[in-house]
Every structure is written in structure tokens, then in C-alpha cells.
Amino acid sequence: MLDANDNPPEFDGGSHFEARVTENTPLLSIVFRLTARDPDLGDSGRVGYYLAASTRAAYGSTFAVNNVTGELYVIGVVDYETSPICHLIVVAADHGPEVRTAEATVAVAVDDVNDNAPTVIVNTLYDSNTDVAHVTENAEPGTFVGHVIVSDRDRGAGGRFNCSVNDSRFRLRRISSASGGEFHIVTAGVAPLPDRERRDKFRLSLTCEDFGIPALMTTRQLTVDVLDVNDNAPQFSRSTYTVSIKEHNEPGVVLMQLNATDNDVNSVIKVRKYHDIFENINISKVSYFRHTSDVFDILDIFKILPLYNVWLGSVVLGRRTILIIGSQVGSLAAMPLCNDSGQVV
């Protein structure tokens, strides 16, 4: 009597199994061993193993099975965060003329290890996921500097973390702890911020460390640009200017040039023209000057007064007071505007 292939393989112990593996287990590590038997004779009783098509699609880059011994082993990275439990379907097939098969499911639980450092993202009012922050040099305590989003893919203690900054002039204000942590970097107010005119940028370190074993840490280095405020008055190069002129000077002669600087960024120095009421002015000499737009001549910084559709001004040069009169379009001329007693006519 010849044997027919009339029996499918049967797995020892049933068709559902459980196994455990540690995350990042070394390659070729054996996870589980299955054994299937077939009572048929010859090739009909010889059993081989392979992963089902759905298992190969989902886990074929991580696990494989020895087709002779039935051993499940690791061929790729076992990652808890990707798949905490892997359901593997193993097929046992005989080698008879009409192949008979059986299936068993192995649920492989992955034990988590602390293999992920915290992820830190910094957003500011100017940019997202940036390494540059900004703060004004006179910022009040509690001024917003940056929005920090921290996450850690590990579970348990490895997924919890603590964050800090290395500069006492700043602090972290927690605004959320759901699914990670969100913080605001704000000014602390315990020490003054740098004066922009002395230091226009500095480094700030933001460090987040988890509570896993071993602990993993991420440090984000921020460049903080100090933004300028108008906290400096213009300064002339000299506190007193003295000029001498000859009588009967030629029209268009520039008497002097004044230099003023301002340490603030993009400062525009404007010349303010002070008004005055010209009464009882002692006049010793009358002259005339040309107003120029590209050079600060003496008229730009001394007294100018609109009067009767003309410009009337006085300039003090040493002990002399000079009276100037001109039209509204800018042309200037001298006029005898005083009598012998020094009274304005």
C-alpha cells in the first residue's frame, strides 16, 4: 500500500504563541523556535517553514524564519516605537505532490529601551525650527523670546525629561505637558540684558535630558540677536564750536561743518531749529550766508524764525550777533535791521 499525502503539518503546542525581544536586539538573534510534524511518509512528511505573504510585507525587513529548523530570528532593527508588538504568521508546508500547509501566529512583544534622546524644536516670532532668537536690549521681565516644543519617543521614564537654559537672564515657562512638553523662553529679569551698543549677540544653550537609564540629552545652541532701542542721544564731536569770519565775506562761504554721531542702529540725526524772539539784540555786524542742503552750515543749527513771509535769524559768533534775513525759498540777504542804539527796527 502506497502512502498518500493526506495529512497537513501540525505545530507542537498549538497555533498561537508568544515571544519577547528587546529593542535593538543584535542581528541573527533567535526570537522563537517553532516545530511542526507531518505523519505522512517521505516528502509528504518532510516539513519546511516560511513567513506568510502579509507578514513578509509588514515585517520582512525585521524578522525571518529558517525554512528547515523553524527558528524565527532578527534580520533588521527591532524598534519599540515603530511596532511594540509584532504579529508574525509562520506557515509550515510539507513537500508532497499536493502540498498541505498549516499556520501559526507568534506575537512578539518588544521591550522598550531608552534609545531616543529628546527632540527639541524652537520657534520664534521671526522663524520656525530655528537656531536664532531675538530680544530687545531693554526687554521687561517675562518678555517672550521663543516657543520650545520637546518630545521623546521612548516610553516611561525614558519618555519624560527636564529642560533648562544656561543663562540666568532667561528662564523656561512650561505651557503644556500633554504628549511631550511645550515651553516659552522668557526674560527672567534677575540680571540686565546686554547693551546692544557693546554686544549685539550672544549664545544661549537649551538642554533637555530624559530620565531613562542611561539618560540621553539634547542641547540646542541658540544665537540671540540683541535688538536695538533708541537709548542713546546724539553726541557732537565737540561740546563747543568757535568760528571766525572776515567782514565783507564773499557769498557762499561755509563757516564750519559740525559732526554728530549716534550709537543706536539706523539712527538719523535731525537738526532742530530753535525759534527765538528777537528783542533788544545788540547788533555789531550784518552779513549774509547761503543755505546749502548737503553741508550743515551755521544756519542749520542756530535760531531761525518765520516772520512776515521772510526768514529772520540770528547767529552768535564769539561776541558778535549777526542778523540774517531771507525769502521763504531759501535765498538769504543781509539787511540793516538795527539802529544806533541796537534796537531791532
Long-range contacts (C-beta under 8 A, 24 or more apart in sequence): 3-40, 3-41, 3-42, 3-44, 4-40, 4-44, 5-40, 5-44, 5-94, 5-96, 5-97, 5-98, 5-99, 5-100, 6-40, 7-38, 7-39, 7-40, 7-44, 7-45, 7-100, 8-38, 8-94, 8-100, 8-101, 8-102, 9-36, 9-37, 9-38, 9-47, 9-92, 9-93, 9-94, 9-100, 9-101, 9-102, 10-36, 10-37, 10-38, 10-102, 11-35, 11-36, 11-92, 11-102, 11-104, 12-36, 12-37, 14-104, 15-102, 15-103, 15-104, 15-105, 16-104, 16-105, 16-107, 17-104, 17-105, 17-106, 17-107, 18-106, 18-107, 18-108, 18-109, 19-72, 19-106, 19-107, 19-108, 19-109, 20-108, 20-109, 20-110, 20-111, 21-74, 21-78, 21-108, 21-109, 21-110, 21-111, 22-78, 22-110, 22-111, 22-113, 23-78, 23-79, 23-80, 23-110, 23-111, 23-112, 23-113, 23-115, 24-77, 24-78, 24-79, 24-113, 24-115, 25-74, 25-78, 26-74, 27-74, 27-75, 27-76, 28-73, 28-74, 28-75, 29-73, 29-74, 30-71, 30-72, 30-73, 31-63, 31-72, 31-73, 31-74, 31-106, 31-108, 32-71, 32-72, 32-106, 32-108, 33-69, 33-70, 33-71, 33-72, 34-65, 34-70, 34-71, 34-72, 34-90, 34-92, 34-104, 34-106, 35-70, 36-70, 36-92, 36-102, 36-104, 38-94, 38-100, 40-94, 40-96, 42-96, 43-94, 43-95, 43-96, 44-94, 44-95, 44-96, 44-97, 44-100, 45-94, 46-94, 46-95, 47-92, 47-93, 47-94, 47-95, 48-92, 48-93, 48-94, 48-95, 49-90, 49-91, 49-92, 49-93, 50-90, 50-91, 50-93, 51-88, 51-89, 51-90, 51-91, 52-89, 52-90, 52-91, 52-103, 54-89, 55-87, 55-88, 55-89, 55-90, 58-86, 59-83, 59-86, 59-88, 62-86, 63-88, 63-108, 65-90, 72-106, 72-108, 78-110, 79-110, 80-110, 80-111, 80-112, 80-113, 80-154, 80-155, 81-112, 81-116, 81-153, 81-154, 83-110, 84-109, 84-110, 84-112, 85-109, 85-110, 86-110, 112-154, 112-155, 112-156, 112-158, 113-154, 113-158, 114-154, 114-157, 114-158, 114-210, 114-212, 114-213, 114-214, 114-215, 114-216, 115-154, 115-216, 116-152, 116-153, 116-154, 116-158, 116-216, 117-152, 117-210, 117-216, 117-217, 117-218, 118-150, 118-151, 118-152, 118-161, 118-163, 118-208, 118-209, 118-210, 118-216, 118-217, 118-218, 119-150, 119-151, 119-152, 119-153, 119-218, 120-148, 120-149, 120-150, 120-163, 120-206, 120-208, 120-218, 120-220, 121-148, 121-149, 121-150, 122-146, 122-147, 122-148, 122-185, 122-206, 122-220, 122-222, 123-147, 123-148, 123-149, 131-220, 131-221, 131-222, 131-223, 132-222, 132-223, 132-224, 132-225, 133-185, 133-204, 133-222, 133-223, 133-224, 133-225, 134-224, 134-225, 134-227, 135-187, 135-193, 135-224, 135-225, 135-226, 135-227, 136-193, 136-226, 136-227, 136-228, 136-229, 137-193, 137-194, 137-195, 137-196, 137-226, 137-227, 137-228, 137-229, 137-231, 138-193, 138-229, 138-231, 139-187, 139-193, 140-187, 140-189, 141-186, 141-187, 141-188, 141-189, 142-186, 142-187, 142-189, 143-186, 143-187, 144-184, 144-185, 144-186, 145-170, 145-184, 145-185, 145-186, 145-187, 145-224, 146-184, 146-185, 146-222, 147-182, 147-183, 147-184, 147-185, 148-172, 148-181, 148-182, 148-183, 148-184, 148-185, 148-206, 149-180, 149-181, 149-182, 150-180, 150-181, 150-182, 150-183, 150-208, 151-179, 151-180, 151-181, 152-180, 152-210, 154-210, 154-212, 156-212, 157-210, 157-211, 157-212, 157-213, 158-210, 158-211, 158-212, 158-213, 158-216, 159-210, 159-212, 160-210, 160-211, 161-208, 161-209, 161-210, 161-211, 162-208, 162-209, 162-211, 163-206, 163-207, 163-208, 163-209, 164-206, 164-207, 165-204, 165-205, 165-206, 165-207, 166-204, 166-205, 166-207, 167-204, 167-205, 169-193, 170-204, 193-226, 194-226, 196-226, 196-227, 196-228, 196-229, 196-265, 197-228, 197-232, 197-263, 197-264, 199-226, 200-225, 200-226, 201-225, 201-226, 202-226, 228-264, 228-265, 228-266, 229-264, 230-264, 230-267, 231-264, 232-262, 232-263, 232-264, 232-267, 233-262, 234-260, 234-261, 234-262, 234-267, 234-269, 235-260, 235-261, 235-262, 236-260, 237-261, 242-318, 243-298, 243-317, 244-317, 244-318, 245-287, 245-317, 247-285, 247-287, 249-287, 251-288, 251-289, 251-290, 252-290, 253-289, 254-292, 254-295, 254-297, 255-289, 255-297, 255-298, 255-317, 256-297, 256-298, 257-295, 257-296, 257-297, 258-296, 258-301, 271-296, 271-300, 271-301, 273-300, 273-301, 273-302, 273-303, 273-304, 274-302, 274-303, 274-304, 275-303, 275-304, 275-305, 276-303, 276-305, 276-314, 277-305, 278-305, 278-312, 278-314, 278-323, 278-344, 279-344, 280-342, 280-343, 280-344, 281-314, 281-321, 281-323, 281-338, 281-342, 281-344, 282-321, 282-342, 283-321, 283-322, 283-323, 283-337, 283-338, 283-342, 284-319, 284-320, 284-321, 285-320, 285-322, 286-322, 286-323, 286-334, 286-335, 286-336, 286-337, 286-338, 287-322, 287-324, 287-334, 288-324, 288-332, 288-333, 288-334, 289-324, 289-332, 290-331, 290-332, 291-326, 291-330, 291-332, 299-324, 299-332
